[in-house]
Amino acid sequence: MPLTPTEKIWMDGELVDWADAKVHVLTHTMHYGSGVFEGIRAYPTSRGVSVFRLRDHIKRLFSSAKVFMIDIPYTVDQLVDAARTVVRVNELVDGCYVRPLVYLGYGEMGLNPMPCPVNVSIAAWPWGTYLGDEGVANGVRVKISSWRRHDPNAVPTAAKGTGMYVNSSLAKVEAVKAGYDEAILLAPDGNVSECTGENLFIVDHGRLITPHTSDAGALWGITQQSVEAIAHDLGYAVSHEQLIRSDLYTADEAFLTGTAAEIVPIRAVDDRLVGDGRPGPITKRLQETYFSAVRGEVDQYKDWLDHVD
Ligand SMILES: Cc1ncc(COP(=O)(O)O)c(C=O)c1O
């Protein structure tokens, strides 16, 4: 999806013009994928624009950095404030996507990243539905990828490390070229892991099942956690279990969750319709509640909102 430039990007404490937010070609992270990042969304609410679970995302950024032994030269509070500032100064009142990035900068080369300077940027821009409005409304067609998810002992799948996303890109390209909307990756042991940038759930006889994130080598998604909380509150049982690919073919409903994608029904897996190929009632109920929660329309979930003004 093409980027819509906004006015300013926060770079190491300064607000820089969008067009000037550049780095040197010898930036360490460009060569070795040695950064960590987050993806966050802000939504319009009756009290103005609000960032969804901002502090949880910034905390996960620090946790990813810890795994890679990167010392972020700011506190959680400072980056929460910086993210809010970026949304405010760019007047993104209708909501936006926010992308904090911690990268190892210019000045050192080679595979020992420890002497590198640590830089931080936060950009924000208006971003529509990641998998398309049609996907959100009627569901997407997904393919089990021929690429496996990372072995967590090869790269730490609990972290959002920039270089790790070549795996997601390989799977996405394969799926799109084959005519699908998204890919599902299996873990090295053959169990279902996650999508390229989303977690997934199935509904089986009224019960929600999502792969156990650490066993499956998947990121523990903040949207996944929000959906679990909403599902519990609506009275649905949720469990983390191992899933195999045929569980996806025989599920009553299936959907994926992620900050960028939000909640998207899966209408077919490997050309087998999920249920009758239309978004199921539980998926729709969770989707509706989630979209109301992020817009501040459900009192119970107001703690998840971080107002910008
Ligand atoms: C690989 C991967 N899995 C799952 C997710 C979903 O996580 P969240 O709901 O926190 O955005 C993301 C997005 O950050 C991701 O990149």
The ligand as an ORCA input file, in Angstrom:
! r2SCAN-3c Opt
* xyz 0 1
  C       4.961    -11.937     12.780
  C       3.828    -11.242     13.450
  N       2.907    -11.975     14.078
  C       1.852    -11.406     14.692
  C       1.676    -10.037     14.676
  C       0.502     -9.432     15.357
  O       0.911     -8.716     16.479
  P       0.104     -7.451     17.005
  O      -1.286     -7.903     17.188
  O       0.783     -7.127     18.281
  O       0.231     -6.401     15.976
  C       2.631     -9.229     14.035
  C       2.502     -7.769     14.030
  O       3.116     -7.092     14.807
  C       3.722     -9.849     13.412
  O       4.635     -9.118     12.782
*
